[in-house]
Amino acid sequence: MVPKVVIVGRPNVGKSSLLNMLARRRISIVAPEPGVTRDRVSATVDLSRVLDADDTSRTVEMIDTGGFGLGTGDHSLVEAVERQIAHGLADAQLILFVVDAQAGILPLDEQIARMLRADNRATPILLVANKVDSAAHESAALEACEFGLGLPLVVSATSSYRKTDLLRAIHDRINWNATDDDDQDDSALDAGICLAVVGKRNAGKSTLINALTGSERVIVSTQEGTTRDAVDVRLQFDGRTFTAIDTAGVRRRKSVADDLEYYSIHRALRSIRRADVVMLLIDAAVPVSQVDNQLCTHILDHHKPCVVVINKWDLAQQDHTPDQYATYLEDTLGGMSFAPITFISAARREGLADLLAMARNLHEQASCRVSTGELNRHLEKIVAGSAPRSKSGKLAKILYATQTEVRPPTVCLWVNYPQIFDATYRRFLMNRFREVLPFSEVPIRLLIHDRHKAPSLPHRS
């Protein structure tokens, strides 16, 4: 069990900046306006570097939450954010109550402190005064002593002032005996197969995440743009671990309203790059759009295995059969003809087992390795009578082929005239490879080397 450290506080005290500092990478979106964070955004943080014993694993899950008292006109969204905070607090082994030392103590801070004190749980609370950039500003944090939660630990999330002290305090406040082992089980930290759930707005991505976990793990709302951060959610299925990434809905670049939406979309696209398998969610109730095709291009550019997930199929199956819709996709969704298609209803939790089984199968395909001997035997049959020629009549020859990498499967060819192997012939080779190699439903990266310029040919195995 990895201890959960939950960060709470009113809006704009720097909770997201604090998570990013501790994780040493940009996880949560940081913006000056209040209410940017809505879901629970998490990252694992290794505390071992602040310990004297380097051989002891001390990893925690840091969880950023939305601000209490989120200022918005959507009352249902306020309730949803506060439910997410409550879920986070219920699972916490340590609570970081963050206040803004520069702004001073506000009535909302006092309200949160009363709520935390009134809770009868034994969860320890660490009071953190953020935005203290130097020793000269530390005295401003002492005002928070009135909460009765002990002396505040001062820190600056932007300059990392007294970061080590905070990490040490987090370590000392956690009951490590409550974990399964003194040395944490590696399986507790294993992300498993990473699944990026992407699609345009209101395609049902957050609904799918909640259906997969069987809980309200992320906020679902009819309001467009509800999801902003890329939220990692760990789940188990059929004895395997998955990490599903809920992402913001993507729309055309010219429709992006502000920097906040830009960074949300940027994180959605970044989730594709770090995923093992991408779930491209298509809303069956509306036509395939330019945005869907842009996402396809991004997925193909990074050679990611992809399941094309037709959501809300319960709303469209009266008008189309699966075969008819698959034909429609082949005509409208460019370059994804090899990707498998699955039909689901996330709201009804239908088709989810098949979806996860398919994702696992794609990951296994992308992880396959073919021996050099087998690859060249297939290649000889493929190119027999179909080798390309240049306009001047030069015949292209493939001298040798070998698979150099997995995830994605990467095939290198050593040839006499690389310029003859145009995009059309490369597509021909990859399509034929999918017919005879165990990569039938995943992208293949094909590299062409000039035999005169490339490194020495590898030994045939």
QUIFENMO-V275843 format. One record per pair of residues at least 4 apart in sequence whose C-alpha atoms are under 6 Angstrom apart, sorted by the first residue. I is the first residue (numbers start at 1). J is the second residue. Records with the same first field share a line. If there is no record, write none. Layout:
BEGIN
I->J  J
END
This chain:
BEGIN
1->179  188
2->60
3->60  93
4->60  61  92  93
5->62  92  94  95
6->63  92  95
7->63  64  96
8->97
9->67  97  98
10->67  68
11->34  67
12->34
13->99  100
16->28
17->157
18->157
20->24  25  26  27
21->157
23->45
35->70
37->66
38->66  81
39->218
40->64  65
41->63  64  231
42->62  63
43->61  62
44->60  61  62
45->59  60
46->58  59
47->58  59
48->58
57->183
65->85
93->123
94->123  124
95->125
96->125  126
97->127  128
98->128  129
99->129
100->129  130
101->129  130  131  140  141
114->118
127->152
128->152  153  154
129->141  152  153  154
130->155  156
131->156
132->137  155  156
133->156  161
145->151
155->161  162
156->160  161
191->243
192->241  242
193->242
194->242  243  275  276
195->243  244  275  277  278
196->244  245  271  272  275  278  279
197->245  246  279
198->280  281
199->249  280  281
200->249  250  251
201->249  250
203->283
206->220
207->346
208->346
210->214  215  216  217
211->349
227->248
228->248  264
229->264
230->246  247
231->245  246
232->244  245
233->243  244
234->242  243
235->241  242
236->240  241
247->268
248->264  268
250->265
251->291
277->305  306
278->306
279->306  307
280->308  309
281->309
282->309  310  311
283->311
284->310  311  312  313
285->316
293->333
297->301
299->304
303->443
305->442
307->340  341
308->341
309->341  342
310->343
311->344  345
312->345
313->317  344  345
320->324
329->333
330->337
338->441
339->441
344->350  351
345->349  350
365->439
366->407  408  409
367->406  407
372->402  461
373->461
376->401
383->387
388->396
389->393  394  395  396
390->394  420
396->417
397->415  416
398->414  415
399->414  415
400->413  414
401->412  413
402->411  412
403->410  411
404->410
405->409  410
409->444
410->445  446
411->446
412->447  448
413->448  449
414->449  450  451
415->450  451
416->451
418->450
421->425
433->437
434->439  440
449->454
450->454
END
